[in-house]
Amino acid sequence: MRLSDLQQKEVVNVIDGKNLGKIIDAEINAEGQIEYFIVEQKKMFQRVFSGSGEILITFKNIKKIGSDVILVEYV
């Protein structure tokens, strides 16, 4: 699966069912492995109150990658 495929999917938190947004980028370490995905928050007011408007999601937080959605556990 390519990063561009993941960028088409909505990221949803399994804890509260909220749509977190979409993946906009990935951080890669010196060994070429993905450290985390960068998710741009969906709602404008969340960006204003939370600062950067980005959420960092690691592989351990990803619970399931479906055809339309990526389920994550984000606290």
N, CA, C and O atoms as a GROMACS GRO file, in nm:
protein
  300
    1MET      N    1   0.085  -0.117   0.000
    1MET     CA    2   0.000   0.000   0.000
    1MET      C    3   0.090   0.124   0.000
    1MET      O    4   0.192   0.128   0.069
    2ARG      N    5   0.051   0.222  -0.076
    2ARG     CA    6   0.127   0.347  -0.087
    2ARG      C    7   0.071   0.452   0.008
    2ARG      O    8  -0.044   0.445   0.051
    3LEU      N    9   0.154   0.550   0.038
    3LEU     CA   10   0.110   0.661   0.123
    3LEU      C   11  -0.008   0.734   0.059
    3LEU      O   12  -0.100   0.776   0.128
    4SER      N   13  -0.005   0.747  -0.072
    4SER     CA   14  -0.115   0.815  -0.142
    4SER      C   15  -0.247   0.740  -0.124
    4SER      O   16  -0.353   0.802  -0.122
    5ASP      N   17  -0.243   0.607  -0.112
    5ASP     CA   18  -0.364   0.529  -0.084
    5ASP      C   19  -0.417   0.560   0.055
    5ASP      O   20  -0.538   0.574   0.074
    6LEU      N   21  -0.328   0.572   0.151
    6LEU     CA   22  -0.368   0.602   0.289
    6LEU      C   23  -0.423   0.743   0.302
    6LEU      O   24  -0.511   0.768   0.384
    7GLN      N   25  -0.373   0.836   0.221
    7GLN     CA   26  -0.418   0.974   0.229
    7GLN      C   27  -0.562   0.992   0.184
    7GLN      O   28  -0.623   1.096   0.212
    8GLN      N   29  -0.619   0.894   0.115
    8GLN     CA   30  -0.758   0.902   0.070
    8GLN      C   31  -0.856   0.860   0.178
    8GLN      O   32  -0.976   0.885   0.165
    9LYS      N   33  -0.808   0.798   0.284
    9LYS     CA   34  -0.895   0.741   0.387
    9LYS      C   35  -0.913   0.836   0.506
    9LYS      O   36  -0.821   0.909   0.542
   10GLU      N   37  -1.031   0.833   0.565
   10GLU     CA   38  -1.058   0.908   0.687
   10GLU      C   39  -0.995   0.832   0.805
   10GLU      O   40  -0.995   0.709   0.807
   11VAL      N   41  -0.943   0.906   0.902
   11VAL     CA   42  -0.886   0.847   1.023
   11VAL      C   43  -0.988   0.867   1.135
   11VAL      O   44  -1.025   0.980   1.168
   12VAL      N   45  -1.033   0.755   1.195
   12VAL     CA   46  -1.137   0.758   1.297
   12VAL      C   47  -1.084   0.698   1.426
   12VAL      O   48  -1.019   0.593   1.426
   13ASN      N   49  -1.111   0.766   1.538
   13ASN     CA   50  -1.069   0.722   1.670
   13ASN      C   51  -1.168   0.618   1.722
   13ASN      O   52  -1.288   0.647   1.732
   14VAL      N   53  -1.122   0.497   1.756
   14VAL     CA   54  -1.211   0.392   1.805
   14VAL      C   55  -1.258   0.419   1.948
   14VAL      O   56  -1.357   0.360   1.992
   15ILE      N   57  -1.190   0.505   2.020
   15ILE     CA   58  -1.228   0.534   2.158
   15ILE      C   59  -1.358   0.613   2.165
   15ILE      O   60  -1.447   0.580   2.243
   16ASP      N   61  -1.369   0.718   2.082
   16ASP     CA   62  -1.490   0.802   2.088
   16ASP      C   63  -1.565   0.811   1.956
   16ASP      O   64  -1.669   0.877   1.948
   17GLY      N   65  -1.514   0.746   1.851
   17GLY     CA   66  -1.583   0.746   1.721
   17GLY      C   67  -1.566   0.873   1.640
   17GLY      O   68  -1.630   0.888   1.536
   18LYS      N   69  -1.482   0.964   1.684
   18LYS     CA   70  -1.465   1.091   1.614
   18LYS      C   71  -1.375   1.076   1.491
   18LYS      O   72  -1.277   1.001   1.492
   19ASN      N   73  -1.410   1.150   1.388
   19ASN     CA   74  -1.330   1.157   1.268
   19ASN      C   75  -1.216   1.256   1.294
   19ASN      O   76  -1.241   1.374   1.316
   20LEU      N   77  -1.093   1.207   1.293
   20LEU     CA   78  -0.978   1.292   1.324
   20LEU      C   79  -0.931   1.372   1.204
   20LEU      O   80  -0.869   1.478   1.221
   21GLY      N   81  -0.957   1.325   1.084
   21GLY     CA   82  -0.913   1.393   0.963
   21GLY      C   83  -0.852   1.294   0.866
   21GLY      O   84  -0.890   1.177   0.863
   22LYS      N   85  -0.756   1.342   0.787
   22LYS     CA   86  -0.688   1.257   0.689
   22LYS      C   87  -0.537   1.269   0.706
   22LYS      O   88  -0.485   1.370   0.752
   23ILE      N   89  -0.467   1.163   0.666
   23ILE     CA   90  -0.322   1.162   0.669
   23ILE      C   91  -0.272   1.260   0.563
   23ILE      O   92  -0.314   1.255   0.448
   24ILE      N   93  -0.182   1.349   0.604
   24ILE     CA   94  -0.126   1.443   0.508
   24ILE      C   95   0.023   1.418   0.482
   24ILE      O   96   0.078   1.464   0.382
   25ASP      N   97   0.089   1.344   0.574
   25ASP     CA   98   0.232   1.322   0.558
   25ASP      C   99   0.276   1.209   0.650
   25ASP      O  100   0.198   1.158   0.730
   26ALA      N  101   0.402   1.170   0.637
   26ALA     CA  102   0.462   1.068   0.724
   26ALA      C  103   0.603   1.113   0.760
   26ALA      O  104   0.672   1.173   0.678
   27GLU      N  105   0.644   1.083   0.882
   27GLU     CA  106   0.780   1.112   0.928
   27GLU      C  107   0.861   0.983   0.918
   27GLU      O  108   0.821   0.879   0.972
   28ILE      N  109   0.973   0.989   0.848
   28ILE     CA  110   1.056   0.871   0.823
   28ILE      C  111   1.190   0.888   0.894
   28ILE      O  112   1.252   0.995   0.886
   29ASN      N  113   1.234   0.782   0.963
   29ASN     CA  114   1.362   0.790   1.036
   29ASN      C  115   1.480   0.764   0.943
   29ASN      O  116   1.462   0.742   0.823
   30ALA      N  117   1.602   0.766   0.998
   30ALA     CA  118   1.724   0.749   0.920
   30ALA      C  119   1.734   0.611   0.855
   30ALA      O  120   1.802   0.596   0.753
   31GLU      N  121   1.667   0.511   0.913
   31GLU     CA  122   1.669   0.375   0.857
   31GLU      C  123   1.564   0.357   0.747
   31GLU      O  124   1.556   0.250   0.687
   32GLY      N  125   1.485   0.460   0.720
   32GLY     CA  126   1.384   0.452   0.616
   32GLY      C  127   1.251   0.395   0.662
   32GLY      O  128   1.166   0.362   0.579
   33GLN      N  129   1.231   0.383   0.792
   33GLN     CA  130   1.106   0.331   0.847
   33GLN      C  131   1.015   0.447   0.887
   33GLN      O  132   1.063   0.552   0.930
   34ILE      N  133   0.885   0.426   0.873
   34ILE     CA  134   0.789   0.529   0.912
   34ILE      C  135   0.781   0.536   1.064
   34ILE      O  136   0.749   0.436   1.129
   35GLU      N  137   0.809   0.652   1.120
   35GLU     CA  138   0.798   0.674   1.264
   35GLU      C  139   0.652   0.698   1.301
   35GLU      O  140   0.600   0.637   1.395
   36TYR      N  141   0.586   0.786   1.228
   36TYR     CA  142   0.446   0.817   1.253
   36TYR      C  143   0.384   0.884   1.132
   36TYR      O  144   0.454   0.936   1.044
   37PHE      N  145   0.251   0.883   1.129
   37PHE     CA  146   0.176   0.954   1.027
   37PHE      C  147   0.128   1.086   1.086
   37PHE      O  148   0.098   1.096   1.204
   38ILE      N  149   0.123   1.187   1.002
   38ILE     CA  150   0.073   1.318   1.043
   38ILE      C  151  -0.068   1.332   0.988
   38ILE      O  152  -0.091   1.323   0.868
   39VAL      N  153  -0.164   1.354   1.080
   39VAL     CA  154  -0.304   1.369   1.043
   39VAL      C  155  -0.344   1.513   1.064
   39VAL      O  156  -0.323   1.570   1.171
   40GLU      N  157  -0.402   1.574   0.961
   40GLU     CA  158  -0.453   1.710   0.973
   40GLU      C  159  -0.592   1.703   1.032
   40GLU      O  160  -0.680   1.633   0.980
   41GLN      N  161  -0.614   1.775   1.142
   41GLN     CA  162  -0.744   1.771   1.209
   41GLN      C  163  -0.852   1.822   1.115
   41GLN      O  164  -0.831   1.914   1.036
   42LYS      N  165  -0.968   1.759   1.126
   42LYS     CA  166  -1.078   1.785   1.034
   42LYS      C  167  -1.144   1.920   1.056
   42LYS      O  168  -1.172   1.990   0.959
   43LYS      N  169  -1.172   1.957   1.179
   43LYS     CA  170  -1.251   2.076   1.206
   43LYS      C  171  -1.163   2.199   1.229
   43LYS      O  172  -1.061   2.192   1.297
   44MET      N  173  -1.204   2.309   1.171
   44MET     CA  174  -1.127   2.432   1.179
   44MET      C  175  -1.113   2.481   1.323
   44MET      O  176  -1.005   2.525   1.361
   45PHE      N  177  -1.220   2.475   1.404
   45PHE     CA  178  -1.211   2.527   1.540
   45PHE      C  179  -1.114   2.446   1.624
   45PHE      O  180  -1.056   2.501   1.719
   46GLN      N  181  -1.094   2.319   1.594
   46GLN     CA  182  -0.996   2.240   1.669
   46GLN      C  183  -0.855   2.290   1.641
   46GLN      O  184  -0.771   2.292   1.731
   47ARG      N  185  -0.829   2.331   1.517
   47ARG     CA  186  -0.697   2.382   1.482
   47ARG      C  187  -0.669   2.512   1.556
   47ARG      O  188  -0.556   2.536   1.599
   48VAL      N  189  -0.770   2.596   1.570
   48VAL     CA  190  -0.752   2.725   1.636
   48VAL      C  191  -0.719   2.706   1.784
   48VAL      O  192  -0.629   2.772   1.836
   49PHE      N  193  -0.792   2.617   1.852
   49PHE     CA  194  -0.775   2.599   1.995
   49PHE      C  195  -0.660   2.507   2.032
   49PHE      O  196  -0.607   2.518   2.143
   50SER      N  197  -0.621   2.416   1.944
   50SER     CA  198  -0.518   2.320   1.981
   50SER      C  199  -0.380   2.358   1.930
   50SER      O  200  -0.282   2.290   1.963
   51GLY      N  201  -0.368   2.462   1.853
   51GLY     CA  202  -0.237   2.503   1.807
   51GLY      C  203  -0.210   2.462   1.664
   51GLY      O  204  -0.262   2.525   1.572
   52SER      N  205  -0.130   2.359   1.644
   52SER     CA  206  -0.083   2.324   1.511
   52SER      C  207  -0.189   2.264   1.420
   52SER      O  208  -0.180   2.279   1.298
   53GLY      N  209  -0.288   2.196   1.476
   53GLY     CA  210  -0.389   2.132   1.393
   53GLY      C  211  -0.346   1.998   1.338
   53GLY      O  212  -0.411   1.944   1.249
   54GLU      N  213  -0.236   1.943   1.390
   54GLU     CA  214  -0.187   1.814   1.344
   54GLU      C  215  -0.184   1.714   1.460
   54GLU      O  216  -0.159   1.749   1.575
   55ILE      N  217  -0.211   1.589   1.426
   55ILE     CA  218  -0.206   1.479   1.521
   55ILE      C  219  -0.102   1.379   1.471
   55ILE      O  220  -0.095   1.352   1.351
   56LEU      N  221  -0.021   1.325   1.560
   56LEU     CA  222   0.080   1.226   1.523
   56LEU      C  223   0.028   1.088   1.562
   56LEU      O  224  -0.005   1.064   1.678
   57ILE      N  225   0.023   0.998   1.465
   57ILE     CA  226  -0.028   0.862   1.486
   57ILE      C  227   0.084   0.763   1.455
   57ILE      O  228   0.136   0.760   1.343
   58THR      N  229   0.123   0.682   1.555
   58THR     CA  230   0.224   0.578   1.532
   58THR      C  231   0.158   0.448   1.487
   58THR      O  232   0.036   0.434   1.496
   59PHE      N  233   0.239   0.355   1.440
   59PHE     CA  234   0.186   0.226   1.395
   59PHE      C  235   0.114   0.152   1.506
   59PHE      O  236   0.014   0.083   1.481
   60LYS      N  237   0.163   0.164   1.631
   60LYS     CA  238   0.099   0.092   1.740
   60LYS      C  239  -0.042   0.145   1.769
   60LYS      O  240  -0.124   0.075   1.828
   61ASN      N  241  -0.071   0.270   1.727
   61ASN     CA  242  -0.204   0.327   1.746
   61ASN      C  243  -0.304   0.283   1.639
   61ASN      O  244  -0.424   0.295   1.659
   62ILE      N  245  -0.255   0.232   1.526
   62ILE     CA  246  -0.344   0.189   1.418
   62ILE      C  247  -0.400   0.051   1.452
   62ILE      O  248  -0.325  -0.043   1.476
   63LYS      N  249  -0.532   0.041   1.455
   63LYS     CA  250  -0.599  -0.084   1.488
   63LYS      C  251  -0.644  -0.160   1.363
   63LYS      O  252  -0.639  -0.283   1.360
   64LYS      N  253  -0.688  -0.087   1.259
   64LYS     CA  254  -0.737  -0.152   1.138
   64LYS      C  255  -0.733  -0.054   1.022
   64LYS      O  256  -0.769   0.063   1.038
   65ILE      N  257  -0.689  -0.102   0.906
   65ILE     CA  258  -0.695  -0.021   0.784
   65ILE      C  259  -0.798  -0.086   0.694
   65ILE      O  260  -0.777  -0.197   0.645
   66GLY      N  261  -0.910  -0.018   0.674
   66GLY     CA  262  -1.018  -0.069   0.591
   66GLY      C  263  -1.015  -0.007   0.452
   66GLY      O  264  -0.921   0.066   0.418
   67SER      N  265  -1.118  -0.035   0.374
   67SER     CA  266  -1.122   0.016   0.237
   67SER      C  267  -1.149   0.167   0.233
   67SER      O  268  -1.106   0.234   0.140
   68ASP      N  269  -1.220   0.220   0.333
   68ASP     CA  270  -1.254   0.363   0.334
   68ASP      C  271  -1.203   0.438   0.456
   68ASP      O  272  -1.204   0.561   0.458
   69VAL      N  273  -1.158   0.366   0.558
   69VAL     CA  274  -1.127   0.430   0.685
   69VAL      C  275  -1.007   0.362   0.752
   69VAL      O  276  -0.981   0.244   0.731
   70ILE      N  277  -0.936   0.440   0.834
   70ILE     CA  278  -0.828   0.388   0.917
   70ILE      C  279  -0.872   0.406   1.061
   70ILE      O  280  -0.895   0.519   1.105
   71LEU      N  281  -0.883   0.296   1.135
   71LEU     CA  282  -0.925   0.302   1.274
   71LEU      C  283  -0.801   0.309   1.363
   71LEU      O  284  -0.710   0.227   1.351
   72VAL      N  285  -0.800   0.407   1.452
   72VAL     CA  286  -0.686   0.428   1.541
   72VAL      C  287  -0.734   0.441   1.684
   72VAL      O  288  -0.849   0.476   1.709
   73GLU      N  289  -0.644   0.413   1.776
   73GLU     CA  290  -0.671   0.436   1.918
   73GLU      C  291  -0.589   0.555   1.959
   73GLU      O  292  -0.468   0.545   1.981
   74TYR      N  293  -0.655   0.670   1.971
   74TYR     CA  294  -0.587   0.795   2.002
   74TYR      C  295  -0.645   0.854   2.129
   74TYR      O  296  -0.764   0.882   2.137
   75VAL      N  297  -0.558   0.873   2.229
   75VAL     CA  298  -0.602   0.925   2.359
   75VAL      C  299  -0.563   1.070   2.371
   75VAL      O  300  -0.591   1.133   2.473
   0.00000   0.00000   0.00000
